Amino acid sequence: MKRLPLLVLICFLAFSGQAEAQFLKKLTKKLEKKLDKTTKKLEEKADKQIDKMLDLGEDEQTQPQDEMDTYPVEDPMSNGTFSDSMDGVQWEETAPMDQEMSDTPSTSFEAYTKYDFVPGETLVAYEDFTADVVGDLPQKWNTNLSAEVVTVNAVPGNWMRIGQGIGSYVFNELPGELPEDFTLEFDIMRDYNPDTFAFKRHLYVLFSSLENPNMYLNKHKSGKEYTAIKIANGSGSGGGVSIEKKTLKKGMGLTGYKPHIEFSKKGSIGTPIHIAILKKGTRMKVYVNEDKVLDIPRAVEPETVFSTLRLESEISTANDHFFISNFKFATGVETSERLFDNGSYQAHGITFETGSAQIKPSSYATLKLIAQAMQSNATAYYEVIGHTDSDGDDSINIPLSQERAQAVQTALQSEFGIDASRITTIGKGATMPLSTENTTVAKAKNRRVEIKKI
């Protein structure tokens, strides 16, 4: 009987040893699985980084991840970097020595054949910041935050740079009550790598019933009724354009979203992106470069009147900026049937490269509208008149305006089959201005192509 407790103790210890061994064996297997998963994740992350590097091409360089959020930032889609300077932001060319740099972009209309945006005929407000001092807040704008005019090397013109914070920006040259039909255009750039993380990089275009656009600047999307267009520059693939409509009518609000490559991680840095918005009645269309991203038939209720148009920004990361320029607001949104009701059409939608007669591809829709009007009246004859602003001498402006008129005639013939014998051309330079004021808006109005029915 005295041996029984000893046998029990021996059995217990043997069982405990086996249990401990089984426990250690299970623990070892569990640790091995965890290690395998961790190793696999690390390998996948490394593969992604390698794929990203290989996608850049042989002549392009990458930066370490911890340097992505600081200047200079290299654009994986182009050749150059941004850097700060005394005069604002510089774009420094870093193209390989054996790579040829083209001075002018392609004139091909191919990408724009489905582009149907036509600016309004009457230019109401225009801002390119050329009248402002570099480093200052633009004199015609109001904000609750800050902004400064800068220049960017290799990209022409002045730009309003918007940085970190939550801000509202009011262009005080806009009408107090927006018309029922209008067009809005502007160019936007960024200086950050969109694949780096940021909580918010958003720019809103707000159309609101708020009585005065300078009210409640610290409160975004103010007004009992509004339609807000948001450009989201998120990290990864989450960037795009969205719309939010608020109305007093129950159930008639809406939201919509469309991704776009320009606001994804593959988007360009330091390259202007053209935004165009057309409102005609209740319908609103939004374009990014040549792409129509939103087309909302009831973006506005019929009785809604907008009194406020302003930009609103949300940027959470330091050293990340939006750049805005070439802000145009126009009225007189016409169809081809009514284009020549007044005998002539001021085609501000036909634009050219600076100092040349090379038509920009974005002019395609305006040319198409003119061609449709000409085709609907096959017996009519037309005169294309080129006009410039008053900058420069007549000895340069008049021949340039003549060349531009001829370029329009050629495009109407080659792209749309309009018989060239029905079109005469003449260049007037700055001799027939629409406005004699020496302002930015006046000069923009005077730079145009006029199509006259004769």
C-alpha positions as CSV (number, residue, x, y, z in Angstrom):
1,M,0.0,0.0,0.0
2,K,3.0,2.3,0.7
3,R,4.1,1.8,-3.0
4,L,0.8,3.1,-4.4
5,P,1.4,6.8,-3.9
6,L,4.9,6.4,-5.4
7,L,3.5,4.7,-8.5
8,V,0.8,7.4,-8.8
9,L,3.5,10.1,-8.5
10,I,5.6,8.4,-11.2
11,C,2.6,8.1,-13.5
12,F,1.7,11.8,-13.0
13,L,5.2,12.9,-13.7
14,A,5.4,10.8,-16.9
15,F,2.0,12.1,-18.1
16,S,3.1,15.7,-17.2
17,G,6.3,15.2,-19.2
18,Q,4.3,14.0,-22.2
19,A,1.8,16.8,-21.9
20,E,4.5,19.4,-21.7
21,A,6.3,17.9,-24.7
22,Q,3.0,17.9,-26.7
23,F,2.4,21.5,-25.6
24,L,5.9,22.6,-26.7
25,K,5.5,20.7,-30.0
26,K,2.2,22.6,-30.7
27,L,3.8,25.9,-29.7
28,T,6.7,25.3,-32.0
29,K,4.3,24.6,-34.9
30,K,2.3,27.7,-34.2
31,L,5.5,29.8,-34.1
32,E,6.6,28.3,-37.4
33,K,3.3,29.2,-39.0
34,K,3.5,32.7,-37.7
35,L,7.0,33.0,-39.0
36,D,6.0,31.7,-42.4
37,K,3.2,34.2,-42.7
38,T,5.5,37.1,-41.6
39,T,8.1,36.0,-44.1
40,K,5.5,35.7,-46.9
41,K,4.2,39.3,-46.1
42,L,7.7,40.6,-46.2
43,E,8.4,38.9,-49.5
44,E,5.2,40.2,-51.0
45,K,6.0,43.7,-49.9
46,A,9.5,43.4,-51.4
47,D,8.0,42.1,-54.6
48,K,5.7,45.1,-54.8
49,Q,8.6,47.5,-54.3
50,I,10.6,45.7,-57.0
51,D,7.7,45.8,-59.4
52,K,7.2,49.5,-58.7
53,M,10.9,50.1,-59.4
54,L,10.8,48.1,-62.6
55,D,7.7,49.9,-63.9
56,L,9.6,53.2,-63.9
57,G,11.9,52.3,-66.7
58,E,15.7,52.2,-67.1
59,D,16.2,56.0,-67.4
60,E,14.1,56.9,-64.4
61,Q,15.1,57.0,-60.7
62,T,13.3,56.3,-57.5
63,Q,13.6,57.9,-54.1
64,P,13.7,56.2,-50.7
65,Q,10.3,55.9,-49.1
66,D,11.2,58.2,-46.2
67,E,12.1,61.0,-48.5
68,M,8.8,61.0,-50.5
69,D,7.1,63.7,-48.4
70,T,9.8,66.3,-48.7
71,Y,11.1,68.6,-51.4
72,P,12.4,67.9,-54.0
73,V,9.8,65.3,-55.2
74,E,10.5,63.5,-58.4
75,D,7.6,62.6,-60.7
76,P,7.8,59.0,-61.8
77,M,5.7,60.0,-64.8
78,S,7.9,62.8,-66.0
79,N,11.5,64.2,-65.9
80,G,12.0,66.8,-63.3
81,T,11.7,67.8,-59.7
82,F,10.0,70.6,-57.7
83,S,12.2,72.7,-55.4
84,D,11.6,75.9,-53.3
85,S,13.4,79.1,-54.3
86,M,13.3,82.8,-53.6
87,D,10.8,83.3,-56.4
88,G,8.5,80.5,-55.5
89,V,8.5,76.9,-56.8
90,Q,10.9,75.8,-59.4
91,W,10.6,72.8,-61.7
92,E,14.1,71.6,-62.4
93,E,14.6,69.6,-65.6
94,T,16.4,66.2,-65.0
95,A,15.9,64.6,-68.4
96,P,18.6,62.2,-69.5
97,M,21.2,63.8,-71.8
98,D,20.3,61.5,-74.7
99,Q,16.6,62.2,-74.4
100,E,15.2,64.8,-76.7
101,M,12.9,67.3,-75.2
102,S,9.9,68.4,-77.3
103,D,9.2,72.2,-77.2
104,T,5.6,71.7,-78.2
105,P,3.0,69.0,-77.5
106,S,1.3,66.9,-80.1
107,T,-1.4,68.6,-82.1
108,S,-3.3,65.4,-82.6
109,F,-7.0,65.6,-82.0
110,E,-7.3,61.9,-81.6
111,A,-7.7,61.8,-77.8
112,Y,-10.3,64.6,-78.0
113,T,-12.7,63.2,-80.5
114,K,-15.2,62.3,-77.8
115,Y,-14.6,65.6,-75.9
116,D,-17.7,67.7,-76.1
117,F,-16.9,70.6,-73.7
118,V,-17.3,74.0,-75.3
119,P,-16.6,77.1,-73.2
120,G,-19.2,79.9,-73.0
121,E,-18.9,82.6,-75.6
122,T,-18.9,85.5,-73.2
123,L,-15.9,85.5,-70.9
124,V,-16.9,87.0,-67.6
125,A,-14.0,86.5,-65.3
126,Y,-10.4,85.3,-65.8
127,E,-7.5,84.9,-63.5
128,D,-3.9,83.8,-64.4
129,F,-2.2,85.8,-61.5
130,T,0.0,87.7,-63.9
131,A,-1.0,91.0,-62.2
132,D,0.1,89.7,-58.8
133,V,3.4,89.9,-57.0
134,V,5.1,86.5,-56.6
135,G,5.1,85.5,-52.9
136,D,1.9,87.5,-52.0
137,L,-1.7,86.5,-51.6
138,P,-3.5,87.1,-54.9
139,Q,-5.1,90.6,-54.7
140,K,-8.5,89.6,-56.1
141,W,-9.0,86.6,-53.8
142,N,-10.1,86.2,-50.2
143,T,-9.4,83.3,-47.9
144,N,-9.5,82.2,-44.2
145,L,-6.1,80.5,-44.5
146,S,-3.3,81.5,-46.8
147,A,-2.1,81.2,-50.4
148,E,0.7,82.7,-52.4
149,V,1.5,83.4,-56.0
150,V,4.5,81.4,-57.3
151,T,6.2,80.6,-60.6
152,V,7.1,77.1,-61.7
153,N,10.1,76.5,-63.9
154,A,9.3,74.8,-67.2
155,V,5.6,75.4,-66.7
156,P,4.5,78.9,-68.0
157,G,2.6,81.5,-66.0
158,N,1.9,82.3,-62.4
159,W,0.1,79.9,-60.0
160,M,-1.7,80.2,-56.7
161,R,-0.2,77.7,-54.3
162,I,-2.5,76.2,-51.6
163,G,-0.9,74.3,-48.7
164,Q,-1.7,72.5,-45.5
165,G,-4.9,73.3,-43.7
166,I,-8.6,73.7,-44.2
167,G,-9.3,76.7,-46.4
168,S,-11.8,78.5,-48.5
169,Y,-10.8,80.7,-51.5
170,V,-13.1,83.3,-53.1
171,F,-12.4,85.0,-56.5
172,N,-14.2,88.3,-56.0
173,E,-14.4,89.0,-59.7
174,L,-17.3,86.5,-60.2
175,P,-20.9,87.7,-60.5
176,G,-22.9,88.0,-57.3
177,E,-25.6,85.6,-58.7
178,L,-24.5,82.9,-61.0
179,P,-26.5,82.6,-64.3
180,E,-28.5,79.5,-65.1
181,D,-26.0,78.4,-67.8
182,F,-22.2,78.8,-67.5
183,T,-18.8,77.2,-67.8
184,L,-15.9,77.1,-65.4
185,E,-12.4,76.0,-66.2
186,F,-9.1,76.0,-64.4
187,D,-5.7,74.1,-64.3
188,I,-4.5,72.3,-61.3
189,M,-1.1,70.8,-60.4
190,R,0.4,69.1,-57.4
191,D,3.9,68.7,-56.1
192,Y,3.6,65.5,-54.1
193,N,3.8,61.8,-54.8
194,P,0.2,60.7,-54.7
195,D,1.3,57.2,-53.6
196,T,2.5,58.6,-50.3
197,F,0.0,58.5,-47.4
198,A,-2.1,61.5,-46.4
199,F,-5.3,61.7,-44.5
200,K,-6.8,64.3,-46.8
201,R,-5.8,65.9,-50.1
202,H,-9.1,67.3,-51.4
203,L,-10.1,70.3,-53.4
204,Y,-13.8,71.3,-53.7
205,V,-15.6,73.5,-56.2
206,L,-18.6,74.7,-54.3
207,F,-21.8,76.1,-56.1
208,S,-24.1,77.2,-53.2
209,S,-27.2,79.1,-52.4
210,L,-25.2,80.9,-49.7
211,E,-25.9,84.6,-50.1
212,N,-22.3,85.8,-50.1
213,P,-19.2,83.6,-50.9
214,N,-17.2,85.4,-48.3
215,M,-19.5,84.2,-45.5
216,Y,-18.6,81.3,-43.2
217,L,-15.2,80.8,-44.8
218,N,-14.3,78.4,-42.0
219,K,-17.3,76.2,-42.7
220,H,-17.2,74.0,-45.8
221,K,-20.2,73.3,-48.0
222,S,-22.2,76.1,-46.5
223,G,-25.7,77.0,-47.8
224,K,-29.2,75.4,-47.6
225,E,-28.6,74.0,-51.1
226,Y,-25.4,73.3,-52.9
227,T,-23.7,71.1,-55.5
228,A,-20.0,70.4,-54.6
229,I,-17.5,68.9,-57.0
230,K,-14.6,67.2,-55.1
231,I,-11.2,66.4,-56.5
232,A,-9.7,63.7,-54.3
233,N,-5.9,63.3,-54.5
234,G,-5.8,60.2,-52.3
235,S,-2.9,57.8,-51.9
236,G,-3.0,54.5,-53.8
237,S,-5.8,54.1,-56.3
238,G,-8.5,56.1,-54.4
239,G,-8.2,59.4,-56.3
240,G,-10.9,60.7,-58.5
241,V,-13.8,63.2,-58.9
242,S,-17.1,63.1,-57.0
243,I,-20.3,65.1,-56.8
244,E,-22.5,65.8,-53.8
245,K,-25.9,67.6,-54.2
246,K,-27.8,68.9,-51.2
247,T,-31.4,70.2,-51.7
248,L,-34.4,71.1,-49.6
249,K,-36.4,68.6,-51.6
250,K,-36.6,65.3,-49.6
251,G,-35.0,62.4,-51.4
252,M,-33.6,64.5,-54.3
253,G,-30.0,64.8,-53.0
254,L,-27.4,62.6,-54.6
255,T,-23.7,61.6,-54.6
256,G,-21.5,60.1,-57.3
257,Y,-17.9,59.2,-57.8
258,K,-15.6,58.4,-60.7
259,P,-11.9,57.4,-60.3
260,H,-9.4,59.0,-62.7
261,I,-5.8,58.1,-63.3
262,E,-4.6,61.7,-62.9
263,F,-5.6,61.6,-59.3
264,S,-4.3,58.1,-58.6
265,K,-0.8,56.9,-57.8
266,K,-0.1,56.9,-61.5
267,G,-1.0,60.5,-61.9
268,S,1.5,63.1,-63.1
269,I,3.4,65.5,-60.8
270,G,4.2,69.1,-62.0
271,T,2.0,68.8,-65.0
272,P,-1.2,70.9,-65.4
273,I,-4.4,69.0,-65.3
274,H,-7.3,70.8,-66.9
275,I,-10.7,70.8,-65.1
276,A,-13.8,71.9,-67.0
277,I,-17.3,72.2,-65.6
278,L,-20.4,73.0,-67.7
279,K,-23.8,73.8,-66.2
280,K,-26.8,74.1,-68.5
281,G,-30.1,74.2,-66.7
282,T,-30.2,71.4,-64.2
283,R,-27.5,69.4,-66.0
284,M,-23.8,69.5,-65.0
285,K,-20.8,67.9,-66.7
286,V,-17.3,67.6,-65.3
287,Y,-14.2,66.9,-67.4
288,V,-10.6,66.0,-66.5
289,N,-8.4,66.8,-69.5
290,E,-10.1,65.1,-72.4
291,D,-12.2,62.7,-70.3
292,K,-15.8,63.4,-69.3
293,V,-16.0,62.0,-65.7
294,L,-19.4,63.1,-64.6
295,D,-22.6,63.9,-66.5
296,I,-25.5,64.4,-64.1
297,P,-28.9,65.4,-65.7
298,R,-30.3,66.7,-62.3
299,A,-27.2,68.0,-60.5
300,V,-29.3,71.1,-59.5
301,E,-33.0,71.5,-58.9
302,P,-34.8,73.8,-61.4
303,E,-35.7,76.5,-58.9
304,T,-32.3,76.6,-57.2
305,V,-30.2,79.8,-57.6
306,F,-26.5,79.7,-56.9
307,S,-25.0,82.9,-55.4
308,T,-21.7,81.4,-54.3
309,L,-18.8,79.9,-56.2
310,R,-15.6,79.2,-54.3
311,L,-12.8,76.7,-53.9
312,E,-12.4,74.8,-50.7
313,S,-9.3,72.8,-49.8
314,E,-8.4,70.1,-47.2
315,I,-4.7,69.2,-47.1
316,S,-3.5,67.3,-44.0
317,T,0.2,66.9,-44.8
318,A,2.9,69.5,-44.6
319,N,4.8,70.3,-47.8
320,D,2.0,69.1,-50.0
321,H,0.4,71.7,-52.3
322,F,-2.2,72.3,-55.0
323,F,-1.4,74.9,-57.7
324,I,-4.3,76.7,-59.4
325,S,-4.2,78.9,-62.5
326,N,-6.1,79.9,-65.7
327,F,-9.4,80.2,-63.9
328,K,-12.1,81.1,-66.4
329,F,-15.8,81.7,-65.9
330,A,-18.0,82.2,-69.0
331,T,-21.6,82.5,-70.0
332,G,-23.4,82.2,-73.4
333,V,-23.5,78.4,-73.6
334,E,-24.8,77.8,-77.2
335,T,-25.8,74.9,-79.3
336,S,-24.8,74.6,-83.0
337,E,-28.3,75.6,-84.1
338,R,-28.0,79.0,-82.5
339,L,-24.3,79.6,-83.0
340,F,-24.7,82.3,-85.6
341,D,-28.0,83.8,-84.5
342,N,-26.2,87.1,-84.0
343,G,-24.2,86.8,-87.2
344,S,-20.9,85.9,-85.6
345,Y,-19.4,83.7,-82.9
346,Q,-16.5,84.6,-80.6
347,A,-14.7,81.2,-80.3
348,H,-12.8,81.5,-77.1
349,G,-12.7,77.7,-77.0
350,I,-10.2,77.7,-79.9
351,T,-6.8,78.1,-78.2
352,F,-3.2,78.0,-79.5
353,E,0.2,77.4,-78.1
354,T,1.9,80.6,-76.9
355,G,3.2,82.6,-79.8
356,S,2.3,80.1,-82.5
357,A,-0.6,79.0,-84.8
358,Q,-0.5,75.5,-83.4
359,I,-4.1,74.7,-82.3
360,K,-4.4,72.9,-78.9
361,P,-6.1,69.5,-79.1
362,S,-8.6,70.7,-76.4
363,S,-10.1,73.0,-79.1
364,Y,-11.6,70.0,-80.9
365,A,-15.1,70.3,-79.4
366,T,-15.4,74.0,-80.3
367,L,-14.2,73.3,-83.8
368,K,-16.8,70.5,-84.1
369,L,-19.6,72.8,-82.9
370,I,-18.6,75.3,-85.6
371,A,-18.4,72.6,-88.2
372,Q,-21.9,71.3,-87.3
373,A,-23.3,74.8,-87.7
374,M,-21.6,75.2,-91.1
375,Q,-22.9,71.7,-92.2
376,S,-26.5,72.6,-91.3
377,N,-26.4,75.5,-93.7
378,A,-24.4,74.2,-96.6
379,T,-24.9,77.3,-98.8
380,A,-23.5,79.8,-96.4
381,Y,-20.0,81.3,-96.5
382,Y,-18.0,82.3,-93.5
383,E,-15.0,84.5,-92.5
384,V,-12.5,83.4,-89.9
385,I,-10.9,86.3,-88.2
386,G,-7.9,86.0,-85.9
387,H,-7.5,88.4,-83.0
388,T,-4.7,88.9,-80.4
389,D,-4.4,91.1,-77.3
390,S,-2.4,94.3,-77.3
391,D,0.9,92.7,-76.0
392,G,3.5,93.0,-78.7
393,D,3.8,94.9,-82.0
394,D,1.4,94.9,-84.9
395,S,4.3,93.6,-87.0
396,I,4.1,90.4,-85.0
397,N,0.5,90.2,-83.9
398,I,-1.2,90.7,-87.3
399,P,0.8,87.9,-89.2
400,L,0.3,85.6,-86.2
401,S,-3.5,86.2,-86.1
402,Q,-3.6,85.5,-89.9
403,E,-1.7,82.3,-89.4
404,R,-4.1,81.3,-86.7
405,A,-7.2,82.0,-88.8
406,Q,-5.7,79.9,-91.6
407,A,-5.0,77.1,-89.1
408,V,-8.7,77.1,-88.1
409,Q,-9.7,76.9,-91.8
410,T,-7.4,74.0,-92.3
411,A,-8.7,72.1,-89.3
412,L,-12.3,72.6,-90.3
413,Q,-11.5,71.1,-93.7
414,S,-9.2,68.3,-92.6
415,E,-11.1,67.2,-89.5
416,F,-14.7,67.8,-90.5
417,G,-14.8,68.0,-94.3
418,I,-15.8,71.7,-94.6
419,D,-15.1,72.9,-98.1
420,A,-12.2,75.4,-97.7
421,S,-13.8,77.6,-100.5
422,R,-16.6,78.5,-98.1
423,I,-14.2,80.0,-95.7
424,T,-12.0,83.1,-96.0
425,T,-9.4,84.1,-93.5
426,I,-8.0,87.4,-92.2
427,G,-5.8,88.5,-89.3
428,K,-6.6,91.6,-87.4
429,G,-4.1,91.4,-84.6
430,A,-5.1,93.8,-81.7
431,T,-6.9,96.3,-84.0
432,M,-10.5,95.1,-83.1
433,P,-10.6,94.5,-79.3
434,L,-13.7,93.5,-77.5
435,S,-12.5,95.6,-74.6
436,T,-10.0,98.5,-74.4
437,E,-9.2,98.0,-70.7
438,N,-5.7,97.0,-69.8
439,T,-6.7,94.2,-67.5
440,T,-6.2,90.5,-67.4
441,V,-9.8,89.8,-68.3
442,A,-9.8,92.3,-71.2
443,K,-6.7,90.7,-72.7
444,A,-8.2,87.2,-72.4
445,K,-11.4,88.4,-74.1
446,N,-9.4,90.0,-76.9
447,R,-7.4,86.8,-77.6
448,R,-9.9,84.9,-79.7
449,V,-11.0,83.6,-83.1
450,E,-14.1,85.1,-84.5
451,I,-16.3,83.2,-87.0
452,K,-18.6,85.5,-89.0
453,K,-21.3,84.4,-91.4
454,I,-21.2,86.4,-94.6
